[in-house]
Amino acid sequence: MPIHQPQQRTDVQSDRTGVRQAEAALVEHYPRLVRLAYVVLPPGLGRHRRVLTAHSVVQRALPAAGSKASGPRVPAQSRRTGPPAGAEGASADRVPAHPAYGWVRLRVLRAALAHERRPRWWPGRLPAPASLRPALPVVWGLRLFPRAGGVDELALDRALSAVDGPVRAAFALQLLEGLDEPGVRELLAEAAVADPVGAVRRAARLGRPDRAGAQAMLRSGEFDPCTVQTRPSDLLR
């Protein structure tokens, strides 16, 4: 009597393949993902903590080993994975086309947005629950921050500080990832944003009238948490 391989075994192998593809995409495009997380995270964290949290968000994007919920199915190719022709940022620094990258990017986006979400009963004086969870990496005795930019970069950073996470996410997805507005709305909806249409509409006002200049600034050292400067922390006297 022939013995057939259980279907569950095939599913497990498929899940493992998906995780390996996602891990490869994360490693290959790590600086891009960390920059995206840094722009989306609340500026109120401060630059040092924002740098570390951006790295933590990306490093924790993969599912935990052995977790039942960790068997991701890498999504099929869609327009969200790469920029369409004519989208902002589509001509330079092209977004990876592999669907595994889109899956990891969505996980990073959800985790970064969670740092600004508070339950209704959560005390307003406390940071969002996601910001209170201990996470690696941890740095003691030093403060890290991206290289200082000029007046224009500072003005853009202040403008981003004045809007909420979904708006920053929409802005970054358009200028860093080169997605068009329908693609951004769809991705924000998957990230559980309550009003993707409103977020995209408000993001369209940022960086005006020089959107190309704003895009160049987002790709500059001011918003690069992988190229940082160090300074001592509070010194004991």
C-alpha positions as YAML, in Angstrom:
chain: A
units: angstrom
residues:
- id: 1
  name: MET
  ca: [0.00, 0.00, 0.00]
- id: 2
  name: PRO
  ca: [1.53, 3.35, -0.99]
- id: 3
  name: ILE
  ca: [2.20, 5.83, 1.77]
- id: 4
  name: HIS
  ca: [1.42, 9.42, 0.88]
- id: 5
  name: GLN
  ca: [3.18, 12.40, 2.36]
- id: 6
  name: PRO
  ca: [0.83, 14.31, 4.71]
- id: 7
  name: GLN
  ca: [-0.35, 17.63, 3.31]
- id: 8
  name: GLN
  ca: [0.58, 19.35, 6.56]
- id: 9
  name: ARG
  ca: [4.23, 18.52, 5.93]
- id: 10
  name: THR
  ca: [4.12, 20.33, 2.61]
- id: 11
  name: ASP
  ca: [2.56, 23.35, 4.28]
- id: 12
  name: VAL
  ca: [5.29, 23.41, 6.92]
- id: 13
  name: GLN
  ca: [7.99, 23.27, 4.26]
- id: 14
  name: SER
  ca: [6.27, 26.08, 2.37]
- id: 15
  name: ASP
  ca: [6.11, 28.18, 5.53]
- id: 16
  name: ARG
  ca: [9.79, 27.61, 6.22]
- id: 17
  name: THR
  ca: [10.64, 28.64, 2.68]
- id: 18
  name: GLY
  ca: [8.58, 31.80, 3.14]
- id: 19
  name: VAL
  ca: [10.40, 32.65, 6.36]
- id: 20
  name: ARG
  ca: [13.79, 32.13, 4.70]
- id: 21
  name: GLN
  ca: [12.78, 34.40, 1.83]
- id: 22
  name: ALA
  ca: [11.58, 37.06, 4.27]
- id: 23
  name: GLU
  ca: [14.81, 36.80, 6.26]
- id: 24
  name: ALA
  ca: [16.87, 37.20, 3.10]
- id: 25
  name: ALA
  ca: [14.84, 40.26, 2.10]
- id: 26
  name: LEU
  ca: [15.28, 41.78, 5.56]
- id: 27
  name: VAL
  ca: [19.05, 41.29, 5.55]
- id: 28
  name: GLU
  ca: [19.49, 42.56, 2.00]
- id: 29
  name: HIS
  ca: [17.33, 45.66, 2.47]
- id: 30
  name: TYR
  ca: [17.97, 46.31, 6.15]
- id: 31
  name: PRO
  ca: [19.06, 49.98, 5.79]
- id: 32
  name: ARG
  ca: [15.97, 50.81, 3.72]
- id: 33
  name: LEU
  ca: [13.61, 49.20, 6.23]
- id: 34
  name: VAL
  ca: [15.28, 50.86, 9.22]
- id: 35
  name: ARG
  ca: [15.03, 54.26, 7.55]
- id: 36
  name: LEU
  ca: [11.32, 53.68, 6.89]
- id: 37
  name: ALA
  ca: [10.75, 52.72, 10.53]
- id: 38
  name: TYR
  ca: [12.71, 55.76, 11.74]
- id: 39
  name: VAL
  ca: [10.55, 58.18, 9.74]
- id: 40
  name: VAL
  ca: [7.28, 56.55, 10.88]
- id: 41
  name: LEU
  ca: [8.18, 56.31, 14.59]
- id: 42
  name: PRO
  ca: [7.04, 59.15, 16.88]
- id: 43
  name: PRO
  ca: [9.66, 61.94, 16.95]
- id: 44
  name: GLY
  ca: [8.73, 62.41, 20.60]
- id: 45
  name: LEU
  ca: [10.85, 59.36, 21.42]
- id: 46
  name: GLY
  ca: [13.95, 61.49, 20.91]
- id: 47
  name: ARG
  ca: [16.61, 60.77, 18.33]
- id: 48
  name: HIS
  ca: [18.63, 58.31, 20.43]
- id: 49
  name: ARG
  ca: [15.68, 56.14, 21.36]
- id: 50
  name: ARG
  ca: [14.17, 56.50, 17.91]
- id: 51
  name: VAL
  ca: [17.37, 55.15, 16.31]
- id: 52
  name: LEU
  ca: [17.43, 52.11, 18.60]
- id: 53
  name: THR
  ca: [13.69, 51.51, 18.24]
- id: 54
  name: ALA
  ca: [13.91, 51.64, 14.44]
- id: 55
  name: HIS
  ca: [16.53, 48.88, 14.50]
- id: 56
  name: SER
  ca: [14.48, 46.90, 17.02]
- id: 57
  name: VAL
  ca: [11.31, 47.15, 14.92]
- id: 58
  name: VAL
  ca: [13.08, 45.76, 11.85]
- id: 59
  name: GLN
  ca: [14.98, 43.06, 13.72]
- id: 60
  name: ARG
  ca: [11.75, 41.82, 15.30]
- id: 61
  name: ALA
  ca: [9.82, 41.81, 12.02]
- id: 62
  name: LEU
  ca: [10.43, 38.11, 11.47]
- id: 63
  name: PRO
  ca: [8.23, 35.68, 13.42]
- id: 64
  name: ALA
  ca: [9.65, 34.02, 16.50]
- id: 65
  name: ALA
  ca: [11.10, 30.57, 15.91]
- id: 66
  name: GLY
  ca: [8.68, 27.80, 16.80]
- id: 67
  name: SER
  ca: [5.69, 30.12, 17.07]
- id: 68
  name: LYS
  ca: [2.41, 28.82, 15.69]
- id: 69
  name: ALA
  ca: [1.69, 32.29, 14.37]
- id: 70
  name: SER
  ca: [5.10, 32.43, 12.78]
- id: 71
  name: GLY
  ca: [4.25, 30.60, 9.59]
- id: 72
  name: PRO
  ca: [3.86, 33.52, 7.23]
- id: 73
  name: ARG
  ca: [2.73, 32.95, 3.70]
- id: 74
  name: VAL
  ca: [4.74, 35.30, 1.53]
- id: 75
  name: PRO
  ca: [2.07, 37.22, -0.39]
- id: 76
  name: ALA
  ca: [1.65, 37.02, -4.13]
- id: 77
  name: GLN
  ca: [3.11, 39.74, -6.30]
- id: 78
  name: SER
  ca: [1.08, 42.95, -6.10]
- id: 79
  name: ARG
  ca: [1.42, 46.55, -7.09]
- id: 80
  name: ARG
  ca: [2.33, 47.48, -3.51]
- id: 81
  name: THR
  ca: [5.64, 45.60, -3.72]
- id: 82
  name: GLY
  ca: [7.24, 47.99, -6.16]
- id: 83
  name: PRO
  ca: [6.47, 51.44, -7.48]
- id: 84
  name: PRO
  ca: [4.39, 51.82, -10.63]
- id: 85
  name: ALA
  ca: [5.72, 53.80, -13.53]
- id: 86
  name: GLY
  ca: [5.54, 57.51, -12.87]
- id: 87
  name: ALA
  ca: [5.22, 57.23, -9.08]
- id: 88
  name: GLU
  ca: [7.28, 59.49, -6.86]
- id: 89
  name: GLY
  ca: [10.67, 57.90, -6.28]
- id: 90
  name: ALA
  ca: [10.15, 55.24, -8.94]
- id: 91
  name: SER
  ca: [13.07, 56.34, -11.09]
- id: 92
  name: ALA
  ca: [15.74, 56.28, -8.38]
- id: 93
  name: ASP
  ca: [16.55, 53.76, -5.67]
- id: 94
  name: ARG
  ca: [13.98, 51.33, -7.05]
- id: 95
  name: VAL
  ca: [12.01, 49.32, -4.52]
- id: 96
  name: PRO
  ca: [12.70, 45.56, -4.48]
- id: 97
  name: ALA
  ca: [10.14, 43.63, -6.51]
- id: 98
  name: HIS
  ca: [10.20, 40.38, -4.51]
- id: 99
  name: PRO
  ca: [6.95, 39.81, -2.58]
- id: 100
  name: ALA
  ca: [8.93, 38.80, 0.52]
- id: 101
  name: TYR
  ca: [10.14, 42.39, 0.81]
- id: 102
  name: GLY
  ca: [6.56, 43.67, 0.74]
- id: 103
  name: TRP
  ca: [5.62, 41.23, 3.50]
- id: 104
  name: VAL
  ca: [8.51, 42.35, 5.73]
- id: 105
  name: ARG
  ca: [7.77, 46.01, 5.01]
- id: 106
  name: LEU
  ca: [4.17, 45.57, 6.16]
- id: 107
  name: ARG
  ca: [5.35, 43.98, 9.42]
- id: 108
  name: VAL
  ca: [7.77, 46.87, 9.99]
- id: 109
  name: LEU
  ca: [5.06, 49.41, 9.24]
- id: 110
  name: ARG
  ca: [2.60, 47.83, 11.68]
- id: 111
  name: ALA
  ca: [5.20, 47.68, 14.45]
- id: 112
  name: ALA
  ca: [6.33, 51.29, 13.94]
- id: 113
  name: LEU
  ca: [2.75, 52.58, 13.95]
- id: 114
  name: ALA
  ca: [2.05, 50.66, 17.16]
- id: 115
  name: HIS
  ca: [4.40, 53.00, 19.03]
- id: 116
  name: GLU
  ca: [1.80, 55.74, 18.76]
- id: 117
  name: ARG
  ca: [-1.34, 53.70, 19.46]
- id: 118
  name: ARG
  ca: [-2.90, 53.88, 22.90]
- id: 119
  name: PRO
  ca: [-5.96, 51.98, 24.14]
- id: 120
  name: ARG
  ca: [-8.84, 54.20, 25.20]
- id: 121
  name: TRP
  ca: [-8.23, 53.42, 28.85]
- id: 122
  name: TRP
  ca: [-4.47, 54.07, 28.61]
- id: 123
  name: PRO
  ca: [-3.25, 57.06, 30.69]
- id: 124
  name: GLY
  ca: [-2.41, 59.98, 28.44]
- id: 125
  name: ARG
  ca: [0.73, 60.83, 30.40]
- id: 126
  name: LEU
  ca: [2.30, 57.46, 29.56]
- id: 127
  name: PRO
  ca: [3.89, 56.47, 26.24]
- id: 128
  name: ALA
  ca: [2.07, 53.95, 24.06]
- id: 129
  name: PRO
  ca: [2.30, 50.34, 25.33]
- id: 130
  name: ALA
  ca: [4.59, 49.32, 22.47]
- id: 131
  name: SER
  ca: [7.10, 51.97, 23.56]
- id: 132
  name: LEU
  ca: [7.32, 50.49, 27.06]
- id: 133
  name: ARG
  ca: [8.29, 46.98, 26.03]
- id: 134
  name: PRO
  ca: [12.00, 46.24, 26.54]
- id: 135
  name: ALA
  ca: [13.72, 45.40, 23.28]
- id: 136
  name: LEU
  ca: [17.15, 45.01, 21.76]
- id: 137
  name: PRO
  ca: [19.44, 46.64, 20.77]
- id: 138
  name: VAL
  ca: [20.42, 48.45, 23.98]
- id: 139
  name: VAL
  ca: [23.25, 50.97, 24.28]
- id: 140
  name: TRP
  ca: [24.69, 52.07, 27.62]
- id: 141
  name: GLY
  ca: [26.94, 55.07, 28.17]
- id: 142
  name: LEU
  ca: [26.49, 56.56, 24.71]
- id: 143
  name: ARG
  ca: [23.83, 58.48, 22.86]
- id: 144
  name: LEU
  ca: [23.29, 57.81, 19.17]
- id: 145
  name: PHE
  ca: [21.77, 60.12, 16.60]
- id: 146
  name: PRO
  ca: [21.88, 60.58, 12.82]
- id: 147
  name: ARG
  ca: [24.14, 63.19, 11.31]
- id: 148
  name: ALA
  ca: [22.81, 66.71, 11.70]
- id: 149
  name: GLY
  ca: [21.31, 68.25, 8.59]
- id: 150
  name: GLY
  ca: [20.76, 71.83, 7.58]
- id: 151
  name: VAL
  ca: [17.89, 74.23, 8.05]
- id: 152
  name: ASP
  ca: [15.71, 72.50, 5.45]
- id: 153
  name: GLU
  ca: [16.13, 69.07, 7.04]
- id: 154
  name: LEU
  ca: [15.29, 70.53, 10.45]
- id: 155
  name: ALA
  ca: [12.16, 72.15, 9.03]
- id: 156
  name: LEU
  ca: [11.06, 68.84, 7.49]
- id: 157
  name: ASP
  ca: [11.66, 67.01, 10.76]
- id: 158
  name: ARG
  ca: [9.52, 69.56, 12.59]
- id: 159
  name: ALA
  ca: [6.77, 69.20, 9.99]
- id: 160
  name: LEU
  ca: [6.81, 65.43, 10.48]
- id: 161
  name: SER
  ca: [6.65, 65.94, 14.25]
- id: 162
  name: ALA
  ca: [3.43, 67.90, 13.84]
- id: 163
  name: VAL
  ca: [1.52, 65.04, 12.18]
- id: 164
  name: ASP
  ca: [0.56, 61.59, 13.39]
- id: 165
  name: GLY
  ca: [2.07, 58.22, 12.49]
- id: 166
  name: PRO
  ca: [-0.23, 57.29, 9.58]
- id: 167
  name: VAL
  ca: [0.55, 60.60, 7.86]
- id: 168
  name: ARG
  ca: [4.29, 60.09, 8.31]
- id: 169
  name: ALA
  ca: [3.87, 56.55, 6.99]
- id: 170
  name: ALA
  ca: [1.99, 57.75, 3.91]
- id: 171
  name: PHE
  ca: [4.64, 60.40, 3.29]
- id: 172
  name: ALA
  ca: [7.49, 57.89, 3.62]
- id: 173
  name: LEU
  ca: [5.79, 55.25, 1.48]
- id: 174
  name: GLN
  ca: [5.36, 57.76, -1.33]
- id: 175
  name: LEU
  ca: [8.78, 59.43, -1.21]
- id: 176
  name: LEU
  ca: [10.99, 56.60, 0.05]
- id: 177
  name: GLU
  ca: [9.17, 53.59, -1.39]
- id: 178
  name: GLY
  ca: [7.76, 55.27, -4.50]
- id: 179
  name: LEU
  ca: [4.22, 53.95, -4.09]
- id: 180
  name: ASP
  ca: [1.29, 55.69, -5.73]
- id: 181
  name: GLU
  ca: [-1.68, 56.90, -3.68]
- id: 182
  name: PRO
  ca: [-3.87, 53.80, -4.23]
- id: 183
  name: GLY
  ca: [-0.97, 51.57, -3.22]
- id: 184
  name: VAL
  ca: [-0.30, 53.64, -0.09]
- id: 185
  name: ARG
  ca: [-3.96, 53.58, 0.92]
- id: 186
  name: GLU
  ca: [-4.11, 49.81, 0.49]
- id: 187
  name: LEU
  ca: [-0.94, 49.24, 2.48]
- id: 188
  name: LEU
  ca: [-2.07, 51.54, 5.30]
- id: 189
  name: ALA
  ca: [-5.39, 49.69, 5.46]
- id: 190
  name: GLU
  ca: [-3.51, 46.40, 5.85]
- id: 191
  name: ALA
  ca: [-1.51, 48.03, 8.65]
- id: 192
  name: ALA
  ca: [-4.81, 48.72, 10.48]
- id: 193
  name: VAL
  ca: [-4.79, 52.48, 9.94]
- id: 194
  name: ALA
  ca: [-8.27, 53.82, 10.67]
- id: 195
  name: ASP
  ca: [-8.35, 56.48, 7.93]
- id: 196
  name: PRO
  ca: [-5.93, 55.68, 5.08]
- id: 197
  name: VAL
  ca: [-7.61, 58.16, 2.73]
- id: 198
  name: GLY
  ca: [-7.21, 61.02, 5.20]
- id: 199
  name: ALA
  ca: [-3.60, 60.07, 5.93]
- id: 200
  name: VAL
  ca: [-2.69, 60.14, 2.24]
- id: 201
  name: ARG
  ca: [-4.49, 63.44, 1.75]
- id: 202
  name: ARG
  ca: [-2.64, 65.08, 4.64]
- id: 203
  name: ALA
  ca: [0.69, 63.59, 3.56]
- id: 204
  name: ALA
  ca: [0.26, 65.21, 0.15]
- id: 205
  name: ARG
  ca: [0.58, 68.62, 1.84]
- id: 206
  name: LEU
  ca: [3.98, 67.82, 3.33]
- id: 207
  name: GLY
  ca: [7.11, 68.82, 1.47]
- id: 208
  name: ARG
  ca: [5.32, 71.30, -0.77]
- id: 209
  name: PRO
  ca: [6.14, 72.94, -3.07]
- id: 210
  name: ASP
  ca: [9.44, 71.05, -3.55]
- id: 211
  name: ARG
  ca: [8.55, 67.37, -3.21]
- id: 212
  name: ALA
  ca: [11.74, 66.33, -5.00]
- id: 213
  name: GLY
  ca: [13.74, 68.26, -2.43]
- id: 214
  name: ALA
  ca: [11.78, 66.64, 0.40]
- id: 215
  name: GLN
  ca: [12.49, 63.24, -1.10]
- id: 216
  name: ALA
  ca: [16.21, 63.99, -1.24]
- id: 217
  name: MET
  ca: [16.15, 65.09, 2.40]
- id: 218
  name: LEU
  ca: [14.38, 61.90, 3.50]
- id: 219
  name: ARG
  ca: [17.19, 59.96, 1.84]
- id: 220
  name: SER
  ca: [19.89, 62.09, 3.46]
- id: 221
  name: GLY
  ca: [21.93, 61.39, 6.57]
- id: 222
  name: GLU
  ca: [19.49, 63.34, 8.74]
- id: 223
  name: PHE
  ca: [17.01, 60.46, 8.43]
- id: 224
  name: ASP
  ca: [19.51, 57.58, 8.27]
- id: 225
  name: PRO
  ca: [19.59, 55.61, 11.54]
- id: 226
  name: CYS
  ca: [22.26, 53.30, 10.12]
- id: 227
  name: THR
  ca: [24.86, 56.09, 9.90]
- id: 228
  name: VAL
  ca: [24.99, 57.66, 13.32]
- id: 229
  name: GLN
  ca: [27.17, 59.85, 15.49]
- id: 230
  name: THR
  ca: [27.90, 59.14, 19.14]
- id: 231
  name: ARG
  ca: [28.07, 61.39, 22.15]
- id: 232
  name: PRO
  ca: [28.43, 60.58, 25.84]
- id: 233
  name: SER
  ca: [25.31, 60.23, 27.91]
- id: 234
  name: ASP
  ca: [24.81, 62.15, 31.14]
- id: 235
  name: LEU
  ca: [28.23, 62.31, 32.76]
- id: 236
  name: LEU
  ca: [28.76, 61.68, 36.45]
- id: 237
  name: ARG
  ca: [30.37, 64.63, 38.18]
...
